[in-house]
């Protein structure tokens, strides 16, 4: 059963189960409505009937999931989804090529493994809540319930078995976090970069990315991918560090 062609998607479903359908693969966390972890990929139906069958079977397994568009997804699948009111989301994929160096450095910043400074996840839990409230306000929607944030935390704690979370501290206070993971193929992925609003503008995000790149390279990773929503100001930070945009990922979900 193959992995997603996109390394970032492969990271988010590390803790998910895999189910082979007629013409696609469903990755899911049973009982979860988390779109990052519930994913339909390798979607290659040869007819609308086969697509319908796989969507119905996926819905039986998971109340909520998203569909990943890959290079080998038949071109007619996307317009078919749009006709059914599935909504598209776009994300940048930026890559730091193998052997390339970051183009910016930062002054001293204390970045350590998260299990050394936030082993119980209490500080990261609080920052995830802030992140969710900021995201909901940015999208003009009602704040999600605390239970939704708790579900995300549960998912990230499972992912910590595969990747490495690090935290930046500011005068002894855990002020930000980021995660990095090396794929089985030897690529690197950096995700979940966040800095508490009271500590922004001090280079902490840059420091965590520099730390993550160093960790990945020490672990033998070549090209390193980082993702950002289209419209997210973080894209400029990543580009300024030397990550080059190389693709836009598309996925579909029902509202």
N, C-alpha and C positions, 0 to 999 in steps of 0.2 A: 504494500500500500504506500504510494509515493507521498512525499511531503509537498506542501505548497511550493510553487516556484518562487514566491516572494519570501525572502528571509524574515521580514518583519512579521508577516502573517504566521510563519512557522514558529516564531517566538511566542506569539500570543496563544497558540493552541498547544503548547508543550504539555500542559496539565489536562488536556482534553482527551476524551475517548474518541476512537475512530470507528465509523460504520460505513461499509461499502454499500452504496445504492446501485441502481441499474447503470447509471452513467455519470456518477459523481461520488464524492466522498464527503461524509458529514463528520465534522469534529465537534464534539459537544461536551459540556459539563452538565450531567443530569441534574435537573431541578433548578438550573440557572437560566436567567434571561439575558446574560451578559453577552453582548454582540461580539466583543473581542474574542471570546472563547468558543462561541457557537458559530461555526463557519461551514458553509457549503463550498467546496472547491473541487478542482479537477472536473468541472462541469462540461461534459462533452456529449450531450444528447444528440441523436440523429433525427429527432422529430419532436414536435410539440407534445405529442402524447407521452413520450419518454420524459420530457421535462416536467410535465404535469405529474407523472407518477413519482418522480424523485422529490418534487416539492411537497407532495402529499405525504410521502413517507418521512421526509425530514420534519414536517410539522407534527407528525405523530411522536417523534423523538424529542423535539424541542419546541416550546411555545414561541420562541423568538430566535432568529438566526439571520446572518447576512450571507450574501452570495458574492464570492470573489471572482472577478473577471481576470482570466489569465490569457496568455498568448494563444493557447489552443482552444479557447472557448469559441464555439461557433458564433459568427458575427450576428446571426439572427436572434440570439438569446437576449441581448441587451434591449433591443426595441420591444421584444415580447414582454420583458419585465416592466418596461416603462408603460406599456399599454395597460398593465395590470396595477399601476400606481405604486410599484416599488420605487423607492427614492435612492438616487445615486449619491455617494460620498466620494470625494477626491482627496487624496493625500500625496504630498511630495515624497519621493524617495531621493535622498542625497547620499553620495558615496565618497568616502576618502579612499582613493586607489591604493592598491598594495604598494608598499615602500614609500608612499607619499607622507610628508611631514605636515603637521598642523602649521598654519601660517601665523598663529598668534600665540603668545605666551601670557601668563598672568602672574601677578605678584603672589606672595605666600598666601596659601589658603589651606586650611586643615581639612583634608578629605580622607575619610577612613571607611573601612568596611562597616556596613550598617549593623551587623550583629555585634560589633564592639561598642557602638554608641546608642543604638536604638533596638536592642534585641527583642523587646516586647512590642515593637511597632507602635508605641503610644504616640510618638512625635510624628511619624509618617502617617498614622491614621488621621491625626488632626490636620495635617497638610493636605492629604487627599480630600478631606471634606472641603477645605478652602478651594482647592482646585475645581471640585465639582460645582460649587456655588458660583465661582467665577465663570466657568464654562456655560452654565445654565443662563446666567445673566447676559453673557455675550451672545447667546443664541436667542434671547428673548423668550425663554420658556420658564415655567414655574420650577422652583427649586426641587430637585429630586429628594425623596425621603432618605433619612439616615440609613435605612435598611439597604438601599441601593449602594451607598458608599461602603457599607459593611460587606456586601457581596464582592465588591471590587477588591477590598482588602484581603478577603479570603482567597481570591484568585491570585493576587500578587504573592501571598505567602506560599502558595503552592509553586509559583514560578521561581521563588528564591531557591528551590531545590536544584534548579538548572542554571540560573544566571546569578550574577553577583550584584547585589545592591550596595551602593556606597552612599555615605552622607557627608555633606559639607557642614562644618560647624562655624559659628561666628561668635567669638567670645564665649566659647563653651556651650552655646545653644545650637542644637541640631536645626539647621536653617534650610536644608535642601536635600534632595536625593536624586539618584539616577541608577539605572540598571544596565549591565552589559552581559552579552552572551555570545559564545563562540559556537557556530553551527558545526554539525558533523563534517561538512565539506571544507571547513577552515575559514569561513567568512566571519565577520564580526557584526554584531547588532548592538546599537545603543538606543535605549528607550526609557520612557517614564522620567524625563528630566523635569524637575520642578524645584522652584525656590520660593520660600515663604515671602509674601509681599513686604514684610518689614525688613527683609534682608536683600532686596533686589538692588541692582545697580552697583554691586561690589565685585562682580566677576566670579561669583560662586558657580553659576551654570558653566562658564568657560572652564573653571578649575575642575569641575566634575567630569566634563567631557574629555579634558586632557588626561585626567586620571583613568577614565574608562578606556581611552585609546591605548594608553601605556599598558594597562592590564591585558587588553586583548592582544596586543602585539607580543607581549611577553608569553602569552599562551599560544602563539603561533598563528594568530589570525592574519589574513591578508587584507583584502578590501573590507571596509567597514561601512555599514549602512545606518543611516539615521532617518527617521520619518518626522513629518510635520504636516498638520492640516493646511490645506490651501487657505491662505489668508492669515495664517499664524505668523506673528512677528518673529518667532524663533527661527524661521527660514533664513532671515538675514544674518542672524548670529551664526548659524551652521555654515552658511556660505562664506562668511567672513573668516571662519576658522580653516577653510580649505575644502569643505565638503562640496562636491559638485552635483547639481541636480541632474538626474539621469532618467527619471521615469515619474509618471503619475499613476498611482494605484487607484482602481475603481472598484467599489463594492456597492451592493444594493441591499436595502432592508425595507420592510414594510413600516409605515409610520407607527 
